[in-house]
Amino acid sequence: MSLLLLSAIIVLLLVLRQNLVAILMVVAAYIHLVYGDGVLEYIIEDMYIAADKEVFLALPLFILCGSVMTRGAIAQRLIDVIKAFTSPLPGGLAVTTILSCAVFAAISGSSPVTLLAIGTIMYPALLKEGYSKKFALGAVTSGGTLGIVIPPSIPMILYGIVTETSVVELFIAGVIPGILLTIVLSGYSLFANRRLPSKPWDLVRIKSAFRSGIWSMLMPIILLGGIYSGFFTPTEAAAVALFYSIVIELFVHKEVTLKDLYDTAVSTTQMFGTLFPLVAIAMSLNILLATQQVPDMVANWMTSVVDNRIMFILGLNILLLIVGCFMDIISAILILAPVLLPAAVAYGIEPVHLGVIMVLNLEIGFLTPPVGFNIIVAMTAFKEKFWLIARGVLPFIALMLAVLVFVSLVPSVSMFLVR
C-alpha cells in the first residue's frame, strides 16, 4: 500500500510538472518517514555528508573552466592547430571536428560545453567546405558527447561520489574507451566524405597555428599529466585548469575581459545551484536505501533471475539505453548507480568498469529522442529542426553502440590502465 501511495505521489508531481529537486525531496522525505526512522532531520545531515567531499568542489571548477574557454580563444586556437594537420585528408575538416571535440573534452568535462565551444565554430565551416548539412549536424552533435567519456568527466565525478569509487581510477579507465570512440568516429568521418577535395600540406600554416595555439595545447597536457601522474587530485586539477584558463585568456590571448569573467561566474553559480540540491538529496536517498539494504535485495533478486554474466550485461545495457532516452545523465547516475552497483559486483563487474559502462550508455542518451539533450542544444544553437539533427546522428549512434558492446564485454579495454 505504501509503495502504491509513493507511486501515486510521484505521478501527481510529474503531472504538475514539478522539477526533479522537488520530486526527489518528496520521495526522500516519504521513504524516511515510512521506511526509515521517521526523522526528517536526517535528510539535512545526509546533505551535509554529500557536500563534505573534496571531489565535489571539482564540479563547479570544471564547469567554470569550460565556460571561460568557451568565451575566450582557447577552443578556436586548438581547432586551428588540429585543422592545419588534418586539412590534407579527404574529409579532413570532419576529422578536425571530432578531434577538436576530443581535445576540448579533455579540458571541459562537459558534453553541452564541448558541443557549443566546438560546434559553433565548426558547423559553419563544414557547410562552407561543402559537407552536407545532415552530416555536419551529426558530427558536431555526436562529437560533443566525447565531453563526458574522455576524462576529466563531470558524470564520472558524480558516479565516484555516489558510489564511493576512486575518481582518478574512473578517469584512467575512460582513456582507452574515449580514444577508441574518437578513432571510430574519425574513421567514419573520413569514409563518409572521402570524395571531397583535399588541400595540400602548408608548413607555413602549420607553424603559424602551432605558434598561436601553443598555450592552448599546453592546457590538456598540464591537466591530464597532473592527474595521471598523481601530482594533482581531480579537485586540484580543476583549480589549476581554471587558474590557467583565466591567466591565458586575460593576459595572453586578451580576448576575455573582467566583466566576461564576472558574467561567466554568475551563470556557472546559477547552473551549479540547480545541480547541488540534486546531488545532496540523491545522496540522502542513497544512504537511506543502503541502510535498508535495498541495493543488496535488488542484487539478490537479479542474481536469482539471471544466472549468466553476459545476459546481465546485455540487460544492463538495454536498461541504461532506455533510461538515457528519457532521463538526463546526472539524474540517471544519482538514482541508478548505487542500486546497480551491488548487482554488478555480484556478476564480477568491477565498480570502475560499471562506471565506464554507465557513462558510455548514457552518452548515447544525449543523442536519442525524445529527450536527446545534445540534439536540443544543437537545435537551439544552429536553428535547425530536431528530426534533421536526429537523422544526422544515426550513423554515429550505431558506431557508439558497437564500441559500447566491445567495452562492456571486454573489461580490459577500460581496466587495462587501471591495473
C-alpha positions in Angstrom: 0.0 0.0 0.0 2.8 2.4 0.9 4.5 1.8 -2.4 1.3 2.5 -4.3 0.9 5.7 -2.4 4.5 6.7 -3.2 3.9 5.9 -6.9 0.8 8.0 -6.9 2.6 10.9 -5.4 5.4 10.7 -8.0 2.9 10.6 -10.8 1.0 13.6 -9.4 4.2 15.6 -9.1 5.1 14.7 -12.7 1.6 15.7 -13.9 2.1 19.0 -12.0 5.4 19.4 -13.9 7.5 19.7 -10.7 11.2 19.7 -11.2 13.5 16.8 -10.2 14.7 18.5 -7.0 11.1 18.7 -5.6 10.3 15.2 -6.7 13.5 13.8 -5.1 12.9 15.8 -1.9 9.4 14.4 -1.5 10.5 10.8 -2.3 13.4 11.1 0.2 11.1 12.5 2.9 8.4 9.8 2.3 10.9 7.0 2.5 12.5 8.5 5.6 9.0 8.6 7.3 7.7 5.3 6.1 10.7 3.0 5.8 13.3 4.8 7.9 13.4 6.2 11.5 10.9 8.9 10.7 13.4 11.7 11.4 13.4 14.2 8.6 16.4 16.0 10.1 18.5 13.1 8.7 18.0 14.5 5.2 19.8 17.7 6.3 22.6 15.6 7.8 22.9 13.5 4.7 23.0 16.6 2.5 25.9 17.8 4.6 27.7 14.5 4.1 27.3 14.9 0.4 28.7 18.4 0.4 31.6 17.5 2.7 33.6 15.8 0.0 36.6 17.4 -1.6 36.0 15.9 -5.0 32.6 17.7 -5.1 34.4 21.0 -5.5 35.8 19.8 -8.8 32.3 20.1 -10.4 31.8 23.9 -10.3 35.5 24.4 -11.1 35.4 22.3 -14.3 32.1 23.9 -15.3 33.5 27.4 -14.8 36.7 26.5 -16.6 34.8 25.2 -19.6 32.7 28.4 -19.7 35.8 30.6 -19.6 37.4 28.7 -22.5 34.1 28.9 -24.5 34.1 32.7 -24.1 37.8 33.0 -24.9 40.1 31.9 -27.7 41.4 28.5 -26.4 38.8 26.5 -28.4 39.5 28.4 -31.6 43.2 28.0 -31.4 43.0 24.3 -30.6 40.9 23.9 -33.7 43.4 25.8 -35.8 46.2 23.5 -34.8 44.3 20.3 -35.5 43.0 21.7 -38.8 46.5 22.5 -40.0 47.4 18.8 -39.7 44.2 17.2 -41.0 43.3 19.5 -43.9 45.3 17.4 -46.5 43.0 14.5 -45.8 39.8 14.0 -47.8 37.1 14.8 -45.2 39.9 16.4 -43.1 37.6 19.1 -41.7 35.2 16.5 -40.4 38.1 14.7 -38.6 39.1 18.1 -37.3 35.7 18.4 -35.7 35.9 15.1 -34.0 39.5 15.5 -32.8 38.7 19.1 -31.6 35.8 17.8 -29.5 38.1 15.1 -28.1 40.8 17.5 -27.1 38.3 20.1 -25.7 36.5 17.3 -23.8 39.8 16.6 -22.1 39.6 20.1 -20.6 35.9 20.9 -20.0 34.5 17.5 -18.9 31.0 18.5 -20.2 29.1 17.4 -23.3 27.0 20.5 -23.8 30.0 22.8 -23.3 32.1 20.8 -25.8 29.2 20.9 -28.3 28.8 24.6 -28.1 32.5 25.5 -27.9 33.5 23.4 -31.0 30.1 23.2 -32.8 29.6 27.0 -33.1 33.0 27.2 -34.9 33.0 24.0 -36.9 29.4 23.8 -38.1 29.5 26.9 -40.3 33.0 25.9 -41.5 31.8 22.4 -42.5 28.9 23.8 -44.5 31.2 26.3 -46.2 33.5 23.5 -47.3 30.7 21.6 -49.0 29.8 19.0 -46.3 26.1 18.0 -46.2 24.0 19.7 -43.5 22.9 16.4 -42.1 26.5 15.1 -41.7 27.7 18.4 -40.2 24.9 18.4 -37.6 25.5 14.8 -36.8 29.3 15.3 -36.5 29.2 18.3 -34.1 26.3 16.9 -32.1 27.9 13.4 -31.7 31.4 14.7 -31.2 30.1 16.8 -28.3 29.3 13.7 -26.3 33.0 12.9 -26.1 33.0 15.5 -23.3 31.6 13.0 -20.8 33.7 10.0 -21.8 37.2 11.4 -22.2 38.4 12.4 -18.7 38.1 14.6 -16.8 34.4 13.9 -16.9 31.7 15.5 -14.7 29.4 12.4 -14.8 32.4 10.3 -13.8 33.0 12.6 -10.8 29.3 12.2 -9.8 29.5 8.4 -10.2 32.5 8.4 -8.0 30.8 10.5 -5.3 27.6 8.4 -5.1 29.3 5.0 -5.3 32.5 6.0 -3.3 34.6 4.9 -6.2 38.1 6.4 -7.0 37.6 9.3 -9.4 41.2 9.1 -10.5 40.7 5.4 -11.5 37.5 6.3 -13.3 39.3 8.9 -15.3 42.1 6.5 -16.1 39.5 3.8 -17.2 37.9 6.3 -19.5 41.1 7.0 -21.5 41.1 4.0 -23.9 37.3 3.9 -24.5 37.5 7.7 -25.2 40.4 7.2 -27.6 38.6 4.3 -29.3 35.5 6.3 -29.8 37.5 9.2 -31.2 39.2 6.9 -33.7 36.0 5.2 -34.8 34.1 8.4 -35.3 37.1 10.0 -37.1 37.4 6.9 -39.4 33.7 7.1 -40.3 34.1 10.9 -41.0 36.9 10.1 -43.4 35.0 7.3 -45.1 31.7 9.3 -45.4 33.5 12.3 -47.0 36.2 10.5 -49.0 35.1 12.1 -52.3 35.5 15.7 -51.1 38.6 17.5 -52.3 41.6 17.8 -50.0 44.2 20.6 -49.6 48.0 20.3 -49.8 50.2 20.5 -46.8 51.0 24.0 -45.8 54.1 24.2 -43.5 53.7 27.9 -43.0 50.1 27.4 -41.8 51.2 24.6 -39.5 53.9 26.7 -37.9 51.6 29.7 -37.5 48.8 27.6 -36.0 51.3 25.9 -33.7 52.8 29.2 -32.6 49.5 30.8 -31.8 48.0 27.7 -30.2 50.9 26.6 -28.0 49.3 27.9 -24.8 46.0 26.2 -25.6 47.8 22.9 -26.3 49.6 23.0 -23.0 46.4 23.0 -21.0 45.3 19.4 -21.6 48.9 18.3 -21.1 49.2 20.0 -17.7 45.7 19.0 -16.6 45.8 15.3 -17.6 49.5 14.9 -16.9 48.9 16.2 -13.4 46.0 13.8 -12.7 47.6 10.6 -14.2 51.0 11.2 -12.6 49.3 11.6 -9.2 50.6 15.1 -8.8 47.1 16.6 -8.7 43.9 15.3 -7.2 40.8 15.8 -9.5 39.8 18.8 -7.4 43.3 20.4 -7.6 43.4 19.7 -11.3 40.1 21.5 -11.8 41.5 24.5 -9.8 44.8 24.5 -11.8 42.8 24.3 -15.1 40.6 27.2 -14.1 43.5 29.4 -13.0 45.4 28.6 -16.2 42.5 29.3 -18.4 41.8 32.7 -16.7 45.5 33.7 -16.9 45.8 32.7 -20.6 42.6 34.3 -21.7 43.1 37.6 -19.7 46.8 38.2 -20.2 48.0 36.2 -23.2 45.1 35.9 -25.7 43.4 39.0 -24.2 40.0 38.0 -25.6 38.2 37.8 -22.2 37.5 40.9 -20.0 36.9 41.1 -16.3 33.2 41.7 -17.0 33.2 38.4 -19.1 34.7 36.6 -16.1 32.1 38.0 -13.8 29.2 37.1 -16.1 30.6 33.6 -16.5 31.0 33.1 -12.8 27.4 34.2 -12.2 26.0 31.8 -14.9 28.1 29.0 -13.5 26.9 29.6 -10.0 23.3 29.5 -11.2 24.0 26.2 -13.0 25.7 24.7 -10.0 22.9 25.9 -7.8 20.5 23.6 -9.6 23.0 20.7 -9.6 23.9 20.8 -5.9 20.5 20.1 -4.5 20.1 17.2 -6.8 23.3 15.6 -5.7 22.7 16.3 -2.0 19.1 14.9 -1.9 20.1 11.9 -4.0 22.9 11.2 -1.6 20.4 11.3 1.3 18.2 8.9 -0.5 21.1 6.6 -1.4 22.3 6.5 2.3 18.8 5.5 3.4 18.4 2.8 0.7 21.8 1.4 1.7 20.8 1.4 5.4 17.6 -0.5 4.5 19.8 -2.9 2.3 17.7 -2.2 -0.8 20.7 -2.4 -3.3 21.6 -5.8 -1.8 18.0 -7.0 -2.2 18.0 -5.9 -5.8 21.3 -7.7 -6.4 20.0 -10.9 -4.8 16.8 -10.7 -6.9 18.7 -10.2 -10.1 21.2 -13.0 -9.5 18.2 -15.3 -8.8 16.6 -14.3 -12.1 19.6 -14.0 -14.3 22.4 -16.6 -13.7 24.6 -15.6 -16.7 27.0 -12.7 -16.7 26.7 -12.0 -20.4 22.9 -11.8 -20.1 23.2 -9.5 -17.2 25.5 -7.2 -19.2 23.0 -7.3 -22.1 20.1 -6.4 -19.8 22.1 -3.7 -18.1 22.9 -2.0 -21.4 19.3 -2.2 -22.6 18.0 -0.7 -19.3 20.5 2.1 -19.4 19.9 2.9 -23.1 16.2 3.1 -22.4 16.8 5.3 -19.3 19.0 7.5 -21.4 16.1 8.2 -23.8 14.0 9.7 -21.0 16.3 10.8 -18.2 19.3 13.2 -18.1 22.7 11.6 -17.3 23.1 13.3 -13.9 19.7 12.1 -12.6 20.3 8.6 -14.0 23.7 8.3 -12.3 22.5 9.7 -9.0 19.5 7.3 -8.9 20.6 4.1 -10.6 24.4 3.8 -9.8 24.1 2.9 -6.1 21.3 0.4 -6.8 23.0 -1.3 -9.8 26.5 -1.5 -8.2 25.9 -4.4 -5.8 24.2 -6.4 -8.6 27.1 -5.7 -11.0 29.7 -6.7 -8.4 27.8 -9.9 -7.8 28.3 -10.7 -11.5 32.0 -9.9 -11.3 31.9 -6.4 -12.8 34.2 -4.0 -11.1 32.8 -0.7 -9.9 35.2 1.3 -12.1 34.1 -0.8 -15.2 30.5 -0.3 -14.3 31.1 3.4 -14.2 32.5 3.4 -17.7 29.6 1.3 -19.0 27.1 3.6 -17.5 28.7 6.7 -18.9 29.0 5.2 -22.4 25.3 4.2 -22.3 24.1 7.5 -21.0 26.4 9.3 -23.5 24.3 7.7 -26.3 21.2 9.0 -24.4 22.4 12.6 -25.3 21.6 11.7 -28.9 18.4 9.7 -28.6 14.8 11.1 -28.7 12.6 12.1 -27.0 15.0 13.9 -24.6 18.3 13.9 -26.6 19.8 16.8 -24.7 22.6 17.3 -27.2 20.1 17.4 -30.0 18.1 20.1 -28.2 21.3 22.1 -27.6 22.3 21.8 -31.2 18.7 22.7 -32.4 18.8 25.8 -30.3 22.4 26.8 -31.3 22.2 26.1 -35.0 18.5 26.9 -35.6 17.8 23.6 -37.2 14.9 21.1 -37.0 15.0 18.4 -34.3 14.5 15.5 -36.6 17.1 16.6 -39.1 19.7 16.5 -36.4 18.3 13.2 -35.1 18.8 11.7 -38.6 22.3 13.1 -38.7 23.4 11.4 -35.6 22.1 7.9 -36.5 25.3 6.6 -38.1 27.3 7.9 -35.1 24.9 6.2 -32.7 25.4 2.9 -34.5 29.2 3.2 -34.1 28.9 4.2 -30.4 26.8 1.1 -29.8 29.5 -1.1 -31.4 32.1 0.5 -29.1 29.7 0.1 -26.1 29.3 -3.6 -26.7 33.1 -4.1 -27.1 33.9 -2.2 -23.9 31.1 -4.0 -22.0 32.2 -7.5 -23.0 36.0 -6.9 -22.8 36.7 -5.3 -19.4 40.4 -5.0 -20.1 39.6 -2.2 -22.7 38.8 0.1 -19.8 40.6 -1.6 -16.9 44.0 -2.1 -18.6 45.5 1.2 -17.5 43.9 0.9 -14.0 45.5 -2.4 -13.1 
